[in-house]
Amino acid sequence: MGATRTPRERWIEEGLRALTAGGPEAVRIEVLAQALGVTKGGFYGYFRNRAALLEEMLDTWEYEVAEAVIERVESGGGDARTRLERLFAFVAAADGPMTGVAADLAVRDWARRDEDVAARLRRVDNRRMDYLRSLFGSFCADEDEVEARCMLAVSVRIGSHYVAADHRGRSRAEVMELIRRRLLM
């Protein structure tokens, strides 16, 4: 019986973990193979080189944080507020190497130094904002209010991880709940 081949997705997932931990420079074939407990020879059965892996990592990240999230939210049906509730809950619980905020922050950092990654990040952020506009726009008539709510929702998702402030007797979870309720008014 032959050895079981490490699935392509595991290489991509491990690459995203390395990206999150140390940036694109940390995505090294030998290091990934060691983390997966395999030889690096299996890597070349899926990817022609490191650049191909990086591209597939970004493809996977883009799909998982935009289209897959939207598909999951939409599959549950309901009105716009219900779908926003589902979206906020899903995003708050997302913690994996592909959908967690750490991967998002790592891609954002990478985009500061790479024009192609910056273009992809812009595409992802525009997709997220367009989806939020469609939801908020269904119950907010004021376009300025819709845009403000969209920006706040995205900014809180990304920026709250940088804020180390205390919340005067409230937990971070309680403050996030206050924000959620305010956005859904």
C-alpha positions as CSV (number, residue, x, y, z in Angstrom):
1,M,0.0,0.0,0.0
2,G,1.4,3.4,-1.0
3,A,1.8,6.4,1.2
4,T,-1.1,8.8,1.5
5,R,-0.5,12.0,-0.3
6,T,-0.9,15.3,1.7
7,P,-3.9,17.1,0.2
8,R,-3.3,20.3,-1.7
9,E,-5.6,22.2,0.7
10,R,-3.3,21.3,3.6
11,W,-0.4,22.9,1.9
12,I,-2.5,26.0,1.3
13,E,-3.8,26.0,4.9
14,E,-0.3,25.6,6.3
15,G,0.9,28.4,4.0
16,L,-1.7,30.7,5.3
17,R,-0.7,29.8,8.9
18,A,2.9,30.6,8.0
19,L,1.8,33.9,6.4
20,T,-0.1,34.8,9.5
21,A,2.8,34.0,11.8
22,G,5.6,35.7,9.8
23,G,4.5,37.3,6.6
24,P,5.1,36.1,3.0
25,E,8.8,35.5,3.8
26,A,7.8,32.8,6.3
27,V,6.1,30.8,3.5
28,R,8.9,28.4,2.7
29,I,8.4,25.0,1.1
30,E,10.8,23.2,3.4
31,V,9.3,24.7,6.6
32,L,5.7,23.9,5.4
33,A,6.7,20.3,4.7
34,Q,8.3,20.0,8.1
35,A,5.1,21.5,9.7
36,L,3.0,19.0,7.8
37,G,5.3,16.1,8.7
38,V,6.0,15.2,5.0
39,T,8.8,15.7,2.5
40,K,8.9,18.7,0.3
41,G,8.7,16.4,-2.8
42,G,4.9,16.2,-2.4
43,F,4.7,20.0,-2.8
44,Y,5.8,19.8,-6.4
45,G,3.0,17.4,-7.2
46,Y,0.6,20.3,-6.7
47,F,2.6,23.5,-7.3
48,R,5.3,24.3,-9.8
49,N,7.0,26.7,-7.3
50,R,6.6,28.9,-4.2
51,A,5.0,31.7,-6.3
52,A,2.2,29.3,-7.4
53,L,1.5,28.4,-3.8
54,L,1.4,32.1,-2.8
55,E,-1.1,32.7,-5.6
56,E,-3.3,29.8,-4.6
57,M,-3.1,30.9,-1.0
58,L,-4.5,34.3,-2.0
59,D,-7.1,32.6,-4.3
60,T,-8.3,30.5,-1.4
61,W,-8.3,33.3,1.1
62,E,-10.2,35.6,-1.3
63,Y,-12.9,32.9,-1.9
64,E,-13.2,31.9,1.8
65,V,-13.5,35.5,3.2
66,A,-15.8,36.9,0.6
67,E,-17.8,34.5,-1.6
68,A,-18.0,31.5,0.8
69,V,-19.1,33.8,3.6
70,I,-21.8,35.4,1.4
71,E,-23.0,32.0,0.2
72,R,-23.2,30.8,3.8
73,V,-25.1,33.9,4.9
74,E,-27.5,33.8,1.9
75,S,-28.2,30.1,2.2
76,G,-30.0,30.7,5.5
77,G,-32.5,33.1,4.0
78,G,-34.3,35.7,6.0
79,D,-34.6,39.4,5.7
80,A,-31.6,41.7,5.6
81,R,-31.4,42.2,9.4
82,T,-31.5,38.4,9.8
83,R,-28.8,37.9,7.2
84,L,-26.7,40.7,8.9
85,E,-27.1,38.9,12.3
86,R,-25.9,35.7,10.6
87,L,-23.0,37.5,9.0
88,F,-21.9,39.2,12.2
89,A,-22.1,35.9,14.1
90,F,-20.2,34.0,11.5
91,V,-17.4,36.6,11.2
92,A,-17.1,36.8,15.0
93,A,-16.7,33.1,15.2
94,A,-14.3,32.8,12.3
95,D,-10.9,31.8,13.7
96,G,-9.3,29.4,11.2
97,P,-6.2,30.0,9.1
98,M,-8.3,31.1,6.1
99,T,-11.1,33.1,7.6
100,G,-9.8,34.4,10.9
101,V,-8.9,38.0,11.4
102,A,-5.2,37.1,11.7
103,A,-5.1,36.0,8.1
104,D,-6.9,39.1,7.1
105,L,-4.4,41.3,8.9
106,A,-1.5,39.3,7.4
107,V,-2.8,39.9,3.9
108,R,-3.3,43.6,4.7
109,D,0.3,43.8,5.9
110,W,1.5,42.0,2.8
111,A,-0.5,44.3,0.6
112,R,1.4,47.3,1.9
113,R,4.5,46.0,0.0
114,D,3.0,44.2,-3.0
115,E,0.8,45.9,-5.6
116,D,-0.7,42.7,-6.8
117,V,-1.8,41.7,-3.3
118,A,-3.0,45.3,-2.7
119,A,-5.2,44.9,-5.8
120,R,-6.6,41.7,-4.6
121,L,-7.3,43.1,-1.1
122,R,-9.1,46.0,-2.7
123,R,-11.3,43.6,-4.7
124,V,-12.1,41.6,-1.5
125,D,-12.9,44.8,0.5
126,N,-15.1,46.1,-2.4
127,R,-16.9,42.8,-2.5
128,R,-17.5,42.9,1.2
129,M,-18.7,46.5,1.1
130,D,-21.0,45.9,-1.9
131,Y,-22.6,43.0,0.0
132,L,-23.0,45.1,3.1
133,R,-24.5,47.9,1.0
134,S,-27.1,45.5,-0.4
135,L,-28.1,44.4,3.1
136,F,-28.1,47.8,4.9
137,G,-29.6,49.5,1.9
138,S,-32.7,47.3,2.1
139,F,-33.7,49.0,5.4
140,C,-31.8,52.3,5.3
141,A,-33.1,54.8,2.8
142,D,-30.2,57.3,3.4
143,E,-27.2,56.4,1.2
144,D,-24.9,58.2,3.5
145,E,-26.1,56.2,6.5
146,V,-25.7,53.0,4.5
147,E,-22.1,53.9,3.6
148,A,-21.3,54.8,7.2
149,R,-22.7,51.5,8.5
150,C,-20.8,49.5,6.0
151,M,-17.5,51.3,6.8
152,L,-18.1,50.9,10.5
153,A,-18.9,47.2,10.2
154,V,-15.7,46.5,8.2
155,S,-13.6,48.8,10.4
156,V,-14.8,47.2,13.6
157,R,-14.0,43.7,12.2
158,I,-10.5,44.6,11.3
159,G,-9.6,47.4,13.7
160,S,-11.0,46.2,17.0
161,H,-8.1,43.8,17.2
162,Y,-5.7,46.7,17.4
163,V,-7.6,48.4,20.2
164,A,-6.3,47.6,23.7
165,A,-8.6,50.0,25.6
166,D,-10.7,49.1,28.6
167,H,-14.4,49.7,28.3
168,R,-15.4,51.2,31.7
169,G,-16.8,48.1,33.3
170,R,-17.9,46.4,30.0
171,S,-16.3,43.5,28.4
172,R,-15.2,43.6,24.7
173,A,-18.0,41.2,23.9
174,E,-20.5,43.6,25.5
175,V,-19.2,46.5,23.5
176,M,-19.3,44.5,20.3
177,E,-22.9,43.6,21.0
178,L,-23.7,47.3,21.5
179,I,-22.1,48.0,18.1
180,R,-24.0,45.2,16.5
181,R,-27.3,46.5,17.8
182,R,-26.5,50.0,16.7
183,L,-25.7,48.9,13.2
184,L,-29.0,47.0,12.9
185,M,-31.2,49.9,14.1
